């Protein structure tokens, strides 16, 4: 990664110098000898330095680039789904990224916080301390920890842990900040029940132990609800695919899009891979006149102008993004407006429908090695919670079922 950055800087400097030489062609004839010498020197620099670097970088091949991009997407997804509030800031406390837990804690959306100092969210007395400690960590003086309080929660003390981090493709070091509650419950001094300590301080008696045991053994309702939702999706998808006419891939793809739209996605866009390229077959969105007008514009869009769709169809890969940074990654409509901006997309999935390889079943590890038959893209908009890793896994599972249904012969 560092070598590619260095090559990019060298190439940028070379292009700038060539532009300066081209701009100086208007000098008198007797003054152009110096320009000729400089041009020959630049050609020698290309032959002896830039070209060997390019060959070394090209030798890594596209597979390495795809693997690096997939790993980077996974790390971004993990960052967003961490249960602890985490923020990536600069030495001046300016926010680069915040995960979902941090936005819930601070009450500030990540898009609004990006580019603004995080110290502005703290009580005035804590701002200077955070700026000082963040600057020290960015200078490489080691991790730091301090207590801070948010303006919206002045009575709650938080423990801010800071450590240095150097993100890829960024020249300046960053600071990773983790916020945790630093509130210590006061000892219960009323009564002298079982387990009481000195001076009447009460320890964890039988009632407290029983309460903790009940909490530890109580079922996780959120996890149970998520599992039930996944089972509902699998059941609905299986029913829809079995009802779809055999030998009609477009009908199977349309049925799958309808199921996905009714099970957690605000928008579903389905593209079919044909001999002539990609063809958009279904767009499902919310109700309302504005949503219907946007659905018509997305239907009229050429899938070949959607980088995410083209990438998934070419590589057979899946993409999960929370708060996508590239607002043109799904292309623009005919009027030149970004689709992601118009749909107010806060998270998206782009999943390739890849058929299993021909031959005897080889288990999950052997599936998904056949041709790509289509691509489904799922959007969540506005206040809808972002797609989770478990939901992405469920969509990946049903994508194989959709691919099998698309290949089913009449």
N, C-alpha and C positions, 0 to 999 in steps of 0.2 A: 504494500500500500504506500509506504514512504517513497519507494522508487518511482511509482507512477506519479505521485505528487511532484517529485523532483523533475521528472520528464515533462510534466505539464508546465511547470514554471519555466524550464529551459525553452520549450517550444513557444511559449507566450513571449518571452524576451526576444527570441529569434524573429518572430513575426513583426514585433514592434521595430526592431532594427532594420528589417527589410523595408518596412513602410517608410522609415526615415530616409533610406537610400533612394527609394523610388521618388520621394518628394523632392530630392535634391538634384533630379535630372535636369532641371532648368538652369543649372550653373553654366558659365561659359566653357567652351571646349577645352581651354588650357587648364581649367581647374577640375576636370573630371578624372584625371589620373588617380587622384586620391580615392575617389568613389570606386573606381575599378579595382584598386587594391583591396578596399574594404569588402566589395562584393565577392572577390575571390576568397578572402578569408572566411566569409560566411559560408560559402559553398564547401570549403574544407571542414568547417565546423559541423555541417550537416553530415558529410561523408564519414567523419572520424568519430563523432560523438553522438549526434541525435539518432542516426540510423541504427547503430548497434544497440542503443537503449530501446528503440522501438522493436527490434527483433527479439530482444529478451522479454519484453512485456507481452508481445504477441505470442511467444512460445508457451505462455501459461494456458492459452486456449479459452474458449467460451465457457467450458464446464466449470473452471475455477471461478470465473466471474459470476456464474449463476449460483454456485455454492456460497460464495461470499455474500451475494445479495439476499439469498434465502436465510442465511444465518443472521444477517443484519435485521431482516424483517422479524425474525423470531425474537431477537433481543429487544426490539422495540415493543413487540407485543407483551413480552414478559415485564418490561419496564412499566407499561401502562397498567398491567393487572396485578402488580405487587400490592399486597394488603396494607403495607405501611405507606404513609405519605412521603413521597420522594420527589425532589426537584433537582434539576441540573441547572446550575447558575454559574456566572462568571465571577472573577475576583472582585467585581464591583457589585455583586449580588443581582445583576440583571438576569432575569429568568430566560433560559433557553428551552427547557421542557419541564412539564409537570405531569405527574400521573393522575389517574382518576381519584385515588385516595387523597392526594394533596389538594385537588380542586374541591373535594367534598369538605375537607378540613378548613380551608381558607375561605370557601364560598366564592371564589373567583375562577372564572372559566380560564382554561389554559390558553385559549386564543387571545384573551384580554391581557393575561399576565405576561405572555411572551414579549420580550423587549423592554419590560419595565422592572425596576429594582424590587426584589422581594422584601427588602427592608421596609418599604413603604407600607406593608401590611402589618408591621409590628407596632407595639406601643413606642412612643417617641424615645423613651429612655433605653430601649433595647436596640434601636436602629444602628447607633454608632458602634456598639459592641459587635453586632453581626458583620457589619462592613469591615471592621478591623480584623476579625478572625477569618473571614472569607479571603481577604487579601493575603493574609499570612499563609493560609493553606495553598492558595494559587501560586505563591512564591516558592512552594516546595518546603515549607517549614514543618510539615507533618500534620496529621489529623488534629482536629480541635473539637471541643464540645462546650456548649453553653446553654443557659436557660433563657428562654424568650417567652413573650406573651403576645398574642394576636390582638389587634384592635377590637375585633368583634367578639373575642373571648378574653376579656381582661383578667378574669378571676382564675383562669386555667393556665398553669405553667407548663410549657413544653420544653423537652430536651432536644436541642438541635445538634446533630452530629455531622461534622464536615470532614470530607476526605477528598484528596486530589484525584482527578481523573482526566485522561487525555482521550477524547472521542476521536474516532477515525475521521480522516479528511478535514480535520480542524486544526489550524496552526497553533491556537492558544489553548493552554490547559483549562479545564473546567473544574468546578467544585460540585461534588455530589452531596446533597444535604438530605438527611433523614430526620423527620420530626416524630417524636414519641411523647406520650403523656408522661409528665414528671410529677404528677400528683400522688402523694403518699397518704393513704387513709389514716386518719387519726385513731389512736387506740381507744377501745371502748372501756370506759372506766365506771360503768354503771353495773352494780351487782358483783357477786363473787361466785359465779357458777363454776362448773367443772372446767378445769384447765386454767383457772385464774392464776396470774403471776404475782410478783411482788407488788406491794402497795395497791392491791386491788385491781391491777391490770388484768383484763380478761383475755385469755387465749382462745384458740379455736375449740369451743366446746362441742358437745354432741350435736346441738342444733345447727351450728355453723358447718360442721363436717357433713351432716346429712344434706344440708342445702347444696354444698359443693358437689357431693356425689350425685344428687339429682340433676344438677346442671351438666355434669360430665357425661351422664348417661342419657340425657334428653336428646331426641333426634334433631338433626339440623334441618329445620323446615325449609330453608332456602335451597339446600342441596336436594332434598326430597322433591321440591317443586320443580327444580331444574331437570332432575331425572325423569319426572312424569312428563314434562314438556317434550323431552327428547323421545320418549316412547310414543307420545301422541304424534310427533312428526314422522317417526318411522311407520306407524300404523297408517296414517293418512297417505303417505307417499306410496306405500305398498299397494293400498287399495286403488289409488289413482292410476298407478302404472299397470296394474292388472286389468283395469277397465279400458285403458287406452287401446286403440286398434293395433294389432300386430302388423309389422311391416311398414309403419308410418312413423319415422323418427321425429318428424316435426310435431305430430300429435302427442307423442310421449314427452317431448321437451316442453310443450305448452302445458300439459297436465302437471308436470313437475314444477313449473314456474308458478302455477296457481296455488299449489300446496305450500310452497316456500313463502309466497306472499301472505298466506293466511296463518303462518306459524312463525311470526317474529321478525319479518323483514318488512320495512316500509315500502321499499321498491325492489323489484326483481326484473332483471333484463336477461333475456335468453337469446343466444346467438348460435346458429347452426353452422357447422363446418361442412362445406360442399366442395365439389371439384373446382368450382370457380372462386373459392375463397369463403369468407365469412358472410353470413346473411342473418339479419335480425328477424326473429320470428315472434317474439312475445315481449311485451312490456307491461308489468303490473305495478300499479301505484295506488296511493290513497284516493279516496273519493273527493269530489269537488271540481269546480270548473277549472281552477288554476292547475290542479294536479293533472286533469285530463288534457289540458293544453300542453303541459310539459311532457306528458306521456307521448303525445303525438309528435313532439319535436324529437324526443329520444328515439321513437320508432323510425323516424325519417333519417336518423344519423347513420352514417356508414360505419360499421364495426371496425373497418380497417383503420379508421381515424382514432380509435380508442387504444392507447398504448397498453393498458393493463389487459384488455381482451386479446390483443395480438400476441402479447408475451405469454399469456396462459395457453393460448391455442398452439403456439409454436413449441413451447417447452413442456406442456402438460403439467404445469405447476399451479399451485394455489397461493393466493395472496390474502393476508388479513392486515388491514390498516385501521388504526384508531386515530381520528383527527388527521386525515391525509394531508401531507404538507404540499404535495404537487397537485394543485387544483386543476391542472390540465391532464391528469393521468387518465381520465375517462373521456377525454376529447371535448369538443365544443359542438354546439348545434349549428344550423346553417346560418344563423345570425351572428355567429362568432362568440357566443356566450358559453362559459364553462358549465357543463352539466352538473358537476359536483356542487358548484355554488348555487345554481338554481334549485337543486333538490335539498340544499342545506344538509349535506351529508356529513355526519360526525364519525361514522365508521363504515367500512365496506369489506366485503369478501368477493373475490373473483376466483371461481373454482372451475377447473377444466374437467370435462366429462370424458374420461379416458376409459376406453373399453379394455377388458382383460385380454391377455394374450391367448392366442389359439392353442389348444392342447389340453391335457388333463389339468385339473385344478392344482394350484401350487400353494394354496393358502394366501394369507394377506400379503406376505412378502413378495409373492409372485404375481399379484394382481396389479392392474394399472399400467401394464407395459405395452398395450396395444395402441392403436391410433386414437387421436383426440377427435371426438364426434361433435363436441359443442362446448360452450362456455356459459355458465350462469353467473351473474353478478348480483349481489345482494347489498342494498343500502339501508342504513338506519339514519334517520334525520332528526334534527332538533333535539328535544329533551329525551328522546328514547335512549336508554343505556347502550353502551357500545357492545359489540359482539364479544363474547368471551371465548377462551380457548376451547372450552367444552362444547360450545355451540358450533365453533368452526370444525371441531372433530365430528360432530353429528352430521353437518352438511357434507363433509368429505365422505362419510360412510354412505349417505344416500346418493351421492354423485355416482358411485359405482353401480348402484341399483338402476339409476336413470340410464347410464350408458348401456347396461345389459338390456333394458327395455327398448332402447333405440335400435339395438342390433337384432331384436327378435324378428324372425321372419314370419311372413303371413302364412 
